[in-house]
Amino acid sequence: MNKKIVISVNTAWNICNFRAGLVKSFVRQGYEVLVLAHDDEYAPRLAALGCHFKQLHMDQHGTSPSRDLALLVKYRRVLHSVRPLAYLGFTIKPNVYGSIAASGLAIPVINNIGGLGATFLHGAMLTELVKGLYRFSLRRSSRVFFQNRDDRQLFLDAKMARESVSELLPGSGIDLRHFQPLPMAAPAPAGFRFLLIARMLKDKGVEEYVEAARIVRRHIPASQFQLLGGVDSDNPNAIRLGQIREWEAQGLVRYLDRADDVRPYLGQADCVVLPSYREGVPHSLLEAAASARPIIATDVVGCKDIVDDNCNGFLCRVKSGADLADKMIRMAQLTPEQRTCMGASGRAKVVREFDEDIVIDKYLAAIRQIEEAASHSAPGGRALLPAVAAPTLQE
């Protein structure tokens, strides 16, 4: 029986931070896993997960037809050589071009739509182009996983995915053994501490966070505002490092750069903030909730899946620094006991709904269905996952 699985994502960093548990689980089950991704400083760490790695250069943010065609050819060449049991795609280009190549070779495909990203936030023409690419690339997929109901319904309404093979996941899940409840830090002498964990992108609401910091400081002068995350200079929506340094010089924020382990920073934070414009299910909020931290996030797709307003945090209006500031002031004025109660509610929610094991079990079930179908495949050799009504997560 073929036990090879190919996983492709835009960066090795993505695998290490969001898919490590899934990869290790596949390896424990006896599958041989090959990761195809753009090379970065995290690629050498993949060997520790028990998988193989092959560099696949991709223009992550570009729209050049010639470069994308070259990427499709690369996918076809690798997949033709490996002939895996299944191809698993994450992020836009691996989902589109990897899926087209795999389907053309009769290799079953499992996609993961982890949020729609900037493509669906900016520019109608580009959005329609991407919709067309998704419609073509997902038409023969064995399973299409979505991280929230809104994205799933959007794809179904636009006929970009078939309802019979679409299924919900609780984001990428969270490793509850790694992220344990952290006791609230003693009140900081310098004041209440807010923390934003994200890539430094405009779509993450970084500018609104800084705007809110200006307002909050007028009411609570000693409050602190931290930024934790890398600067993606190649992304057209990136916040320039120079701009961040200017904010630091003005005393508005403190930039902590990027960290492989965010737990020490969560332990020192009084509240975690994410004013994003749209998400799949943001991993930073899962980490915060699992660590028993109260949260403030925008009332948008993805974020609202994690934050129950007035229960484990507050929801604010998108693209409104003023409303974000209002929620920050409200959070800072709560008693420590009230914030501890919010944090406990967040921990209970992720334990109940977002355990990484839920994600892993759904992937293993999909792979086993492919194996079963392959064992009963027709002489033509193409194994298709049966089109069954997809179960949904509980409300």
C-alpha beads as a LAMMPS data file, in Angstrom:
LAMMPS data file: protein, C-alpha beads

395 atoms
394 bonds

1 atom types
1 bond types

-500.0 500.0 xlo xhi
-500.0 500.0 ylo yhi
-500.0 500.0 zlo zhi

Masses

1 110.0

Atoms # bond

1 1 1 0.000 0.000 0.000
2 1 1 1.245 3.467 -0.937
3 1 1 2.026 5.356 2.308
4 1 1 3.462 8.555 0.803
5 1 1 1.871 11.916 1.565
6 1 1 2.951 15.215 0.028
7 1 1 2.177 18.403 1.958
8 1 1 2.724 21.788 0.356
9 1 1 2.530 25.227 1.940
10 1 1 4.046 28.604 1.157
11 1 1 6.865 28.467 3.764
12 1 1 8.615 25.980 6.014
13 1 1 7.862 28.435 8.839
14 1 1 4.164 27.697 8.355
15 1 1 4.719 23.968 8.849
16 1 1 6.819 24.449 11.977
17 1 1 4.349 26.848 13.585
18 1 1 0.951 25.501 12.506
19 1 1 1.273 21.949 11.112
20 1 1 3.986 20.291 13.218
21 1 1 1.486 18.201 15.190
22 1 1 -0.198 17.005 11.998
23 1 1 3.102 16.013 10.375
24 1 1 4.276 14.143 13.472
25 1 1 0.958 12.326 13.679
26 1 1 1.220 11.167 10.063
27 1 1 4.741 9.903 10.715
28 1 1 3.614 8.029 13.846
29 1 1 0.908 6.350 11.754
30 1 1 3.554 5.036 9.364
31 1 1 3.184 7.527 6.511
32 1 1 6.190 8.895 4.643
33 1 1 5.743 12.665 4.492
34 1 1 7.356 15.014 1.973
35 1 1 6.974 18.757 2.535
36 1 1 7.173 21.070 -0.492
37 1 1 7.658 24.705 0.465
38 1 1 9.624 27.840 -0.158
39 1 1 12.956 27.509 1.632
40 1 1 13.555 29.629 4.717
41 1 1 15.473 29.484 7.997
42 1 1 12.947 26.997 9.406
43 1 1 13.472 24.353 6.705
44 1 1 16.317 22.584 8.596
45 1 1 13.967 22.086 11.549
46 1 1 11.568 19.937 9.538
47 1 1 13.801 16.874 9.844
48 1 1 13.035 16.817 13.578
49 1 1 9.375 16.228 12.701
50 1 1 10.324 13.026 10.858
51 1 1 9.486 14.297 7.368
52 1 1 11.440 15.031 4.205
53 1 1 11.748 18.499 2.705
54 1 1 12.127 19.663 -0.885
55 1 1 12.517 23.311 -1.737
56 1 1 9.894 24.652 -4.112
57 1 1 10.475 28.287 -4.909
58 1 1 7.233 30.224 -5.322
59 1 1 6.504 33.891 -5.798
60 1 1 4.207 34.115 -2.762
61 1 1 2.710 37.547 -3.404
62 1 1 3.272 37.934 -7.142
63 1 1 0.756 37.549 -9.953
64 1 1 3.081 36.825 -12.874
65 1 1 1.442 34.258 -15.223
66 1 1 4.825 32.980 -16.397
67 1 1 6.119 32.383 -12.855
68 1 1 2.868 30.713 -11.832
69 1 1 2.987 28.477 -14.898
70 1 1 6.557 27.552 -13.971
71 1 1 5.331 26.689 -10.455
72 1 1 2.632 24.431 -11.909
73 1 1 5.252 22.616 -13.977
74 1 1 7.423 22.140 -10.872
75 1 1 4.499 20.666 -8.950
76 1 1 3.689 18.259 -11.758
77 1 1 7.297 17.153 -12.055
78 1 1 7.667 16.419 -8.336
79 1 1 4.285 14.752 -7.930
80 1 1 4.837 12.617 -11.035
81 1 1 8.118 11.438 -9.535
82 1 1 6.809 10.749 -6.018
83 1 1 3.323 9.432 -6.912
84 1 1 1.945 9.901 -3.377
85 1 1 -1.204 8.445 -1.882
86 1 1 -2.512 11.999 -1.418
87 1 1 -1.573 15.638 -1.903
88 1 1 -2.387 18.111 0.903
89 1 1 -2.448 21.810 0.007
90 1 1 -2.304 24.807 2.345
91 1 1 -2.241 28.536 1.429
92 1 1 -3.302 29.927 -1.936
93 1 1 -0.674 28.885 -4.487
94 1 1 -0.156 25.340 -3.171
95 1 1 -3.953 24.975 -3.070
96 1 1 -4.329 26.193 -6.642
97 1 1 -1.310 25.012 -8.619
98 1 1 -0.461 21.968 -6.515
99 1 1 -4.065 20.788 -6.748
100 1 1 -4.195 21.237 -10.528
101 1 1 -0.995 19.221 -10.917
102 1 1 -2.110 16.468 -8.537
103 1 1 -5.589 16.122 -10.059
104 1 1 -4.053 15.887 -13.535
105 1 1 -2.027 12.917 -12.286
106 1 1 -5.049 11.243 -10.625
107 1 1 -3.607 11.897 -7.158
108 1 1 -6.350 12.545 -4.552
109 1 1 -6.267 16.077 -3.147
110 1 1 -7.126 17.426 0.305
111 1 1 -7.240 21.217 0.552
112 1 1 -7.223 23.497 3.562
113 1 1 -8.661 27.008 3.105
114 1 1 -7.109 28.802 6.058
115 1 1 -8.583 32.241 5.414
116 1 1 -8.993 34.271 2.249
117 1 1 -6.210 36.772 2.878
118 1 1 -5.564 40.104 1.211
119 1 1 -6.736 38.842 -2.165
120 1 1 -10.363 38.983 -1.046
121 1 1 -9.908 42.313 0.737
122 1 1 -8.405 44.361 -2.098
123 1 1 -9.341 44.699 -5.743
124 1 1 -12.384 43.193 -7.459
125 1 1 -10.481 42.076 -10.578
126 1 1 -7.888 40.087 -8.647
127 1 1 -10.613 38.588 -6.449
128 1 1 -12.524 37.333 -9.482
129 1 1 -9.342 35.878 -10.968
130 1 1 -8.561 33.983 -7.773
131 1 1 -12.150 32.752 -7.540
132 1 1 -11.824 31.353 -11.038
133 1 1 -8.564 29.620 -10.167
134 1 1 -10.085 28.113 -7.024
135 1 1 -13.154 26.969 -8.963
136 1 1 -10.932 25.149 -11.463
137 1 1 -8.369 23.747 -9.019
138 1 1 -10.815 22.431 -6.369
139 1 1 -13.313 20.869 -8.755
140 1 1 -11.893 17.354 -8.301
141 1 1 -10.682 17.602 -4.707
142 1 1 -11.427 14.676 -2.409
143 1 1 -11.893 16.913 0.606
144 1 1 -11.835 20.694 1.141
145 1 1 -11.394 21.769 4.755
146 1 1 -12.453 25.234 5.892
147 1 1 -11.518 26.966 9.119
148 1 1 -14.766 28.861 9.600
149 1 1 -18.379 28.712 8.430
150 1 1 -18.287 32.077 6.633
151 1 1 -15.465 31.053 4.290
152 1 1 -17.106 27.695 3.621
153 1 1 -20.404 29.349 2.713
154 1 1 -18.627 31.913 0.503
155 1 1 -16.953 29.103 -1.465
156 1 1 -20.199 27.152 -1.775
157 1 1 -22.217 30.181 -2.908
158 1 1 -19.585 31.037 -5.538
159 1 1 -19.400 27.369 -6.602
160 1 1 -15.697 27.260 -5.838
161 1 1 -16.121 24.022 -3.877
162 1 1 -18.635 21.181 -3.761
163 1 1 -20.729 20.898 -0.630
164 1 1 -20.397 17.101 -0.586
165 1 1 -16.641 17.278 0.043
166 1 1 -16.449 20.438 2.163
167 1 1 -15.919 20.174 5.908
168 1 1 -15.189 22.446 8.856
169 1 1 -12.080 22.350 11.018
170 1 1 -11.422 24.310 14.226
171 1 1 -8.696 26.375 12.579
172 1 1 -5.320 24.680 12.670
173 1 1 -6.067 23.624 16.240
174 1 1 -3.957 24.304 19.290
175 1 1 -1.579 22.000 21.169
176 1 1 -3.121 22.161 24.639
177 1 1 -0.178 20.352 26.175
178 1 1 2.224 23.006 24.913
179 1 1 -0.007 25.983 25.703
180 1 1 -1.058 25.726 29.334
181 1 1 -2.900 28.346 31.438
182 1 1 -0.420 30.969 32.613
183 1 1 -0.906 32.798 35.902
184 1 1 -1.503 36.494 35.561
185 1 1 1.684 38.468 36.027
186 1 1 1.927 40.791 38.986
187 1 1 0.767 44.314 38.109
188 1 1 3.535 45.886 36.033
189 1 1 5.045 48.998 37.623
190 1 1 4.858 50.652 34.214
191 1 1 1.137 49.944 33.776
192 1 1 -1.351 47.706 31.994
193 1 1 0.259 45.702 29.175
194 1 1 -1.427 45.018 25.803
195 1 1 0.156 42.620 23.307
196 1 1 -0.488 42.188 19.574
197 1 1 0.934 38.985 18.041
198 1 1 0.895 38.933 14.230
199 1 1 2.952 39.543 11.144
200 1 1 3.402 43.275 10.770
201 1 1 0.772 43.777 8.061
202 1 1 -1.842 46.471 7.568
203 1 1 -4.532 43.797 7.265
204 1 1 -3.725 42.637 10.799
205 1 1 -4.885 46.015 12.096
206 1 1 -1.462 47.176 13.252
207 1 1 -2.187 50.796 12.306
208 1 1 -5.486 50.752 14.218
209 1 1 -3.639 49.287 17.211
210 1 1 -1.233 52.234 17.167
211 1 1 -4.100 54.691 16.729
212 1 1 -5.813 53.125 19.739
213 1 1 -2.578 53.358 21.726
214 1 1 -2.537 57.146 21.200
215 1 1 -6.082 57.401 22.548
216 1 1 -5.668 55.035 25.485
217 1 1 -2.512 56.801 26.647
218 1 1 -4.536 59.997 27.107
219 1 1 -6.730 58.153 29.614
220 1 1 -4.234 55.658 31.075
221 1 1 -0.770 57.226 30.568
222 1 1 1.163 54.287 32.019
223 1 1 -0.334 51.661 29.699
224 1 1 2.006 49.663 27.439
225 1 1 1.524 48.468 23.877
226 1 1 3.706 45.688 22.489
227 1 1 4.074 44.299 18.956
228 1 1 5.336 40.740 18.469
229 1 1 5.832 39.381 14.952
230 1 1 8.037 39.499 11.897
231 1 1 8.182 42.192 9.233
232 1 1 7.291 40.650 5.858
233 1 1 8.993 43.187 3.607
234 1 1 7.969 41.350 0.405
235 1 1 4.277 41.595 1.215
236 1 1 2.517 44.566 -0.426
237 1 1 0.553 45.095 2.805
238 1 1 3.625 45.131 5.031
239 1 1 4.226 47.738 7.704
240 1 1 7.734 49.090 7.136
241 1 1 10.249 48.532 9.920
242 1 1 11.108 52.225 9.669
243 1 1 7.491 53.093 10.469
244 1 1 7.540 50.817 13.507
245 1 1 10.742 52.473 14.728
246 1 1 9.052 55.863 14.363
247 1 1 6.183 54.679 16.550
248 1 1 8.719 53.437 19.091
249 1 1 10.498 56.798 19.066
250 1 1 7.162 58.464 19.812
251 1 1 6.724 56.186 22.821
252 1 1 3.593 54.554 21.413
253 1 1 4.676 50.934 21.082
254 1 1 7.503 48.563 21.862
255 1 1 8.517 46.244 19.037
256 1 1 9.576 42.762 20.201
257 1 1 10.421 41.390 16.735
258 1 1 9.626 37.710 16.080
259 1 1 9.762 34.866 18.602
260 1 1 9.662 31.110 18.125
261 1 1 8.129 30.676 21.583
262 1 1 5.461 33.267 22.410
263 1 1 4.613 31.853 25.851
264 1 1 6.961 34.102 27.854
265 1 1 5.375 37.152 26.222
266 1 1 1.869 35.857 26.841
267 1 1 2.818 35.314 30.464
268 1 1 3.690 39.000 30.860
269 1 1 0.635 40.316 28.971
270 1 1 -2.550 41.487 30.646
271 1 1 -4.550 41.317 27.395
272 1 1 -3.918 40.085 23.840
273 1 1 -5.244 42.182 20.944
274 1 1 -5.820 41.391 17.262
275 1 1 -7.666 44.078 15.227
276 1 1 -7.470 42.032 11.992
277 1 1 -9.627 42.724 8.934
278 1 1 -10.385 39.035 8.261
279 1 1 -8.964 35.668 9.346
280 1 1 -9.373 31.926 8.943
281 1 1 -9.039 31.194 12.645
282 1 1 -6.097 33.233 13.992
283 1 1 -3.559 31.032 15.727
284 1 1 -2.336 33.888 17.918
285 1 1 -5.783 34.153 19.515
286 1 1 -5.906 30.389 20.063
287 1 1 -2.541 30.629 21.809
288 1 1 -3.760 33.526 23.933
289 1 1 -7.005 31.824 24.919
290 1 1 -5.235 28.528 25.657
291 1 1 -2.894 30.497 27.930
292 1 1 -5.929 31.952 29.779
293 1 1 -5.480 35.499 28.552
294 1 1 -8.444 37.814 27.911
295 1 1 -8.705 38.948 24.289
296 1 1 -9.803 41.947 22.274
297 1 1 -10.388 41.334 18.567
298 1 1 -12.417 42.675 15.671
299 1 1 -15.931 41.422 15.032
300 1 1 -14.935 39.793 11.729
301 1 1 -14.784 36.361 10.149
302 1 1 -12.352 34.147 12.054
303 1 1 -11.807 36.365 15.091
304 1 1 -15.427 36.154 16.217
305 1 1 -15.122 32.352 16.185
306 1 1 -12.740 32.583 19.148
307 1 1 -13.962 35.634 21.073
308 1 1 -17.318 35.415 22.822
309 1 1 -18.059 39.073 23.504
310 1 1 -18.095 39.962 27.201
311 1 1 -17.245 36.364 28.083
312 1 1 -13.591 35.680 27.231
313 1 1 -12.931 39.136 25.811
314 1 1 -14.371 42.020 23.804
315 1 1 -15.162 42.432 20.122
316 1 1 -14.588 45.809 18.439
317 1 1 -15.486 47.320 15.080
318 1 1 -13.097 46.602 12.226
319 1 1 -10.824 49.447 11.056
320 1 1 -11.838 51.606 14.033
321 1 1 -8.976 52.651 16.278
322 1 1 -11.452 54.619 18.383
323 1 1 -13.674 51.619 19.119
324 1 1 -10.619 49.465 19.782
325 1 1 -9.397 52.083 22.263
326 1 1 -12.770 52.046 24.000
327 1 1 -12.562 48.268 24.463
328 1 1 -8.964 48.543 25.687
329 1 1 -9.955 51.085 28.300
330 1 1 -12.831 48.873 29.416
331 1 1 -10.453 45.906 29.703
332 1 1 -7.928 47.866 31.747
333 1 1 -10.671 49.032 34.114
334 1 1 -11.824 45.502 34.931
335 1 1 -10.686 44.023 38.209
336 1 1 -7.918 41.386 38.117
337 1 1 -10.533 38.833 39.183
338 1 1 -12.767 39.724 36.232
339 1 1 -9.906 39.380 33.769
340 1 1 -8.889 36.066 35.328
341 1 1 -12.451 34.850 34.851
342 1 1 -12.332 35.941 31.198
343 1 1 -9.070 34.068 30.720
344 1 1 -10.518 30.910 32.276
345 1 1 -13.523 31.141 29.926
346 1 1 -11.174 31.402 26.946
347 1 1 -9.204 28.354 28.067
348 1 1 -12.404 26.347 28.483
349 1 1 -13.530 27.367 24.989
350 1 1 -10.370 26.203 23.226
351 1 1 -10.341 22.942 25.179
352 1 1 -13.917 22.348 24.111
353 1 1 -13.711 23.488 20.478
354 1 1 -10.140 23.959 19.214
355 1 1 -8.029 21.037 20.426
356 1 1 -5.399 20.152 17.780
357 1 1 -6.383 16.496 18.117
358 1 1 -9.738 17.315 16.462
359 1 1 -7.887 18.545 13.363
360 1 1 -5.523 15.579 13.293
361 1 1 -8.351 13.044 13.640
362 1 1 -10.254 14.593 10.717
363 1 1 -7.169 14.454 8.484
364 1 1 -6.439 10.859 9.424
365 1 1 -10.043 9.920 8.680
366 1 1 -9.819 11.583 5.235
367 1 1 -6.540 9.789 4.452
368 1 1 -7.984 6.436 5.505
369 1 1 -10.973 6.964 3.220
370 1 1 -8.562 7.607 0.359
371 1 1 -6.702 4.398 1.218
372 1 1 -9.955 2.458 1.267
373 1 1 -11.037 3.947 -2.048
374 1 1 -7.616 3.154 -3.563
375 1 1 -7.928 -0.474 -2.536
376 1 1 -11.234 -0.668 -4.452
377 1 1 -10.276 1.610 -7.347
378 1 1 -11.387 0.882 -10.865
379 1 1 -8.914 -0.505 -13.432
380 1 1 -8.255 3.050 -14.536
381 1 1 -6.528 3.515 -11.206
382 1 1 -8.063 6.814 -10.066
383 1 1 -9.136 6.663 -6.441
384 1 1 -11.772 9.141 -5.393
385 1 1 -12.939 9.845 -1.869
386 1 1 -16.674 9.080 -1.727
387 1 1 -18.797 12.221 -1.877
388 1 1 -20.595 12.111 1.472
389 1 1 -22.378 14.752 3.439
390 1 1 -19.698 16.491 5.481
391 1 1 -20.158 16.679 9.248
392 1 1 -19.932 20.100 10.824
393 1 1 -18.545 21.318 14.106
394 1 1 -20.974 21.826 16.903
395 1 1 -22.272 25.341 17.487

Bonds

1 1 1 2
2 1 2 3
3 1 3 4
4 1 4 5
5 1 5 6
6 1 6 7
7 1 7 8
8 1 8 9
9 1 9 10
10 1 10 11
11 1 11 12
12 1 12 13
13 1 13 14
14 1 14 15
15 1 15 16
16 1 16 17
17 1 17 18
18 1 18 19
19 1 19 20
20 1 20 21
21 1 21 22
22 1 22 23
23 1 23 24
24 1 24 25
25 1 25 26
26 1 26 27
27 1 27 28
28 1 28 29
29 1 29 30
30 1 30 31
31 1 31 32
32 1 32 33
33 1 33 34
34 1 34 35
35 1 35 36
36 1 36 37
37 1 37 38
38 1 38 39
39 1 39 40
40 1 40 41
41 1 41 42
42 1 42 43
43 1 43 44
44 1 44 45
45 1 45 46
46 1 46 47
47 1 47 48
48 1 48 49
49 1 49 50
50 1 50 51
51 1 51 52
52 1 52 53
53 1 53 54
54 1 54 55
55 1 55 56
56 1 56 57
57 1 57 58
58 1 58 59
59 1 59 60
60 1 60 61
61 1 61 62
62 1 62 63
63 1 63 64
64 1 64 65
65 1 65 66
66 1 66 67
67 1 67 68
68 1 68 69
69 1 69 70
70 1 70 71
71 1 71 72
72 1 72 73
73 1 73 74
74 1 74 75
75 1 75 76
76 1 76 77
77 1 77 78
78 1 78 79
79 1 79 80
80 1 80 81
81 1 81 82
82 1 82 83
83 1 83 84
84 1 84 85
85 1 85 86
86 1 86 87
87 1 87 88
88 1 88 89
89 1 89 90
90 1 90 91
91 1 91 92
92 1 92 93
93 1 93 94
94 1 94 95
95 1 95 96
96 1 96 97
97 1 97 98
98 1 98 99
99 1 99 100
100 1 100 101
101 1 101 102
102 1 102 103
103 1 103 104
104 1 104 105
105 1 105 106
106 1 106 107
107 1 107 108
108 1 108 109
109 1 109 110
110 1 110 111
111 1 111 112
112 1 112 113
113 1 113 114
114 1 114 115
115 1 115 116
116 1 116 117
117 1 117 118
118 1 118 119
119 1 119 120
120 1 120 121
121 1 121 122
122 1 122 123
123 1 123 124
124 1 124 125
125 1 125 126
126 1 126 127
127 1 127 128
128 1 128 129
129 1 129 130
130 1 130 131
131 1 131 132
132 1 132 133
133 1 133 134
134 1 134 135
135 1 135 136
136 1 136 137
137 1 137 138
138 1 138 139
139 1 139 140
140 1 140 141
141 1 141 142
142 1 142 143
143 1 143 144
144 1 144 145
145 1 145 146
146 1 146 147
147 1 147 148
148 1 148 149
149 1 149 150
150 1 150 151
151 1 151 152
152 1 152 153
153 1 153 154
154 1 154 155
155 1 155 156
156 1 156 157
157 1 157 158
158 1 158 159
159 1 159 160
160 1 160 161
161 1 161 162
162 1 162 163
163 1 163 164
164 1 164 165
165 1 165 166
166 1 166 167
167 1 167 168
168 1 168 169
169 1 169 170
170 1 170 171
171 1 171 172
172 1 172 173
173 1 173 174
174 1 174 175
175 1 175 176
176 1 176 177
177 1 177 178
178 1 178 179
179 1 179 180
180 1 180 181
181 1 181 182
182 1 182 183
183 1 183 184
184 1 184 185
185 1 185 186
186 1 186 187
187 1 187 188
188 1 188 189
189 1 189 190
190 1 190 191
191 1 191 192
192 1 192 193
193 1 193 194
194 1 194 195
195 1 195 196
196 1 196 197
197 1 197 198
198 1 198 199
199 1 199 200
200 1 200 201
201 1 201 202
202 1 202 203
203 1 203 204
204 1 204 205
205 1 205 206
206 1 206 207
207 1 207 208
208 1 208 209
209 1 209 210
210 1 210 211
211 1 211 212
212 1 212 213
213 1 213 214
214 1 214 215
215 1 215 216
216 1 216 217
217 1 217 218
218 1 218 219
219 1 219 220
220 1 220 221
221 1 221 222
222 1 222 223
223 1 223 224
224 1 224 225
225 1 225 226
226 1 226 227
227 1 227 228
228 1 228 229
229 1 229 230
230 1 230 231
231 1 231 232
232 1 232 233
233 1 233 234
234 1 234 235
235 1 235 236
236 1 236 237
237 1 237 238
238 1 238 239
239 1 239 240
240 1 240 241
241 1 241 242
242 1 242 243
243 1 243 244
244 1 244 245
245 1 245 246
246 1 246 247
247 1 247 248
248 1 248 249
249 1 249 250
250 1 250 251
251 1 251 252
252 1 252 253
253 1 253 254
254 1 254 255
255 1 255 256
256 1 256 257
257 1 257 258
258 1 258 259
259 1 259 260
260 1 260 261
261 1 261 262
262 1 262 263
263 1 263 264
264 1 264 265
265 1 265 266
266 1 266 267
267 1 267 268
268 1 268 269
269 1 269 270
270 1 270 271
271 1 271 272
272 1 272 273
273 1 273 274
274 1 274 275
275 1 275 276
276 1 276 277
277 1 277 278
278 1 278 279
279 1 279 280
280 1 280 281
281 1 281 282
282 1 282 283
283 1 283 284
284 1 284 285
285 1 285 286
286 1 286 287
287 1 287 288
288 1 288 289
289 1 289 290
290 1 290 291
291 1 291 292
292 1 292 293
293 1 293 294
294 1 294 295
295 1 295 296
296 1 296 297
297 1 297 298
298 1 298 299
299 1 299 300
300 1 300 301
301 1 301 302
302 1 302 303
303 1 303 304
304 1 304 305
305 1 305 306
306 1 306 307
307 1 307 308
308 1 308 309
309 1 309 310
310 1 310 311
311 1 311 312
312 1 312 313
313 1 313 314
314 1 314 315
315 1 315 316
316 1 316 317
317 1 317 318
318 1 318 319
319 1 319 320
320 1 320 321
321 1 321 322
322 1 322 323
323 1 323 324
324 1 324 325
325 1 325 326
326 1 326 327
327 1 327 328
328 1 328 329
329 1 329 330
330 1 330 331
331 1 331 332
332 1 332 333
333 1 333 334
334 1 334 335
335 1 335 336
336 1 336 337
337 1 337 338
338 1 338 339
339 1 339 340
340 1 340 341
341 1 341 342
342 1 342 343
343 1 343 344
344 1 344 345
345 1 345 346
346 1 346 347
347 1 347 348
348 1 348 349
349 1 349 350
350 1 350 351
351 1 351 352
352 1 352 353
353 1 353 354
354 1 354 355
355 1 355 356
356 1 356 357
357 1 357 358
358 1 358 359
359 1 359 360
360 1 360 361
361 1 361 362
362 1 362 363
363 1 363 364
364 1 364 365
365 1 365 366
366 1 366 367
367 1 367 368
368 1 368 369
369 1 369 370
370 1 370 371
371 1 371 372
372 1 372 373
373 1 373 374
374 1 374 375
375 1 375 376
376 1 376 377
377 1 377 378
378 1 378 379
379 1 379 380
380 1 380 381
381 1 381 382
382 1 382 383
383 1 383 384
384 1 384 385
385 1 385 386
386 1 386 387
387 1 387 388
388 1 388 389
389 1 389 390
390 1 390 391
391 1 391 392
392 1 392 393
393 1 393 394
394 1 394 395
